[in-house]
Amino acid sequence: MSIDPNQPAFRFVPYGTRFEAEKNTLVLDVGMKTTPGIIDHHHPDAEPECTASLITKNPFLVLDHDIDRNRLKIVTHRRPDFDAVASIFLVYKLLEKGEIDPAMEKISWYAKMVDSASIPKDWILPITPYAILRALFLRIRKRDTEADVERVRIGMQLMNFLYERAGHGDDIFQNRSLFAGIERYERAINKAEDDFFNYLQDLDRCQMLNLDFPLISGNGKKTVDGLIVKNPRSFLFKDWARRDSTHTPLRNGFSFLMTNFGNTRYILGVDPDRGIYLRGLGTLLNDKESDRRKQENRPADESWYEGNCPLFNFRIIDSPQDVSSLSHQEIVDTIREFSQS
């Protein structure tokens, strides 16, 4: 089956959109359920997998759905990321082959690592497919749906390349020679390498915090270094910060990050390697969000995403899609309150 993201069969929707299964439609990395025709992991009843790994682990979610391949429609979230793009590629490949092969499993295993922010810190970041794809996305100058389509097109190209090389037994995870002689990938690697200097510039204007967060394993807390940044220039900021043992007081990298994009989106997250989580912080933010929305007569159906799925296990929090009613400082104060509770 040919992969053509320019066909009108692609639809991009907001994160968290709910769906019911429909004939000839596959909903990927969104939908808030896992059932034939809808493959999403962002809900409490999901397996501890990303969408790509759900596909290779449970191919019946695709194969048992009523699909005419010539009429197939794909739905995923806006600004499709590595997992979304990998999922689209795997769906097409599964429908083409009728079964999962080892190269598909490699891609899905890696997508799970990316989606859970678990790429080993001793891997050379700029030569990973994750960093390369992020760098390639920076070239997109289109907006809205056209930009989403372009992300899928670029991602499909990379996934197909990785699939073919994995089929030949190559290391596709951190292998600079894999991309040698391919100009677009060499440029992307160079951009990712240069991005470290953007991180250092961002660091000069960050707010550093010392925080105590609960341990996943049980009672007790761990003290970690936190970092708050507004509109980072570095597109790999999270990854550099978690690897940064030089500028952190505890010399373990920044285990908590709050990134603010244009005062419209806030992403809070902790390093999965630290054994801590943010369970309870999302509830605290949502309580304050709800009170403020009542005061401002704003819709009450938008809320902070608490990361309450098995893969994330409360390690990530995302602000409401229609912009939080809380100020930047109120969010920071709530984080401190949670740390001190």
Secondary structure, DSSP 8 states (H G I E B T S, - for coil): ----TTSTTEEEE-TT-B----TTEEEES-BS-EETTEE---STTS-SS-HHHHHHH-THHHHTS---GGG-EEEEESS--HHHHHHHHHHHHHHHHSS--HHHHHHHHHHHHHHTT---TTS-GGGSHHHHHHHHHTT----HHHHHHHHHHHHHHHHHHHHHHHHTT---SS-GGGGTT-HHHHHHHHHHHHHHHHHHHHHTT-EEEEEEEEBTTSS-EEEEEEEEEES-S-TTHHHHHHH--SSSTTSS---EEEEEETTTEEEEEE-GGGTB--TTHHHHHHHHHHHHHHHHT--SS---B---STTTTT-EEE--TT--SS-HHHHHHHHHHHHH-
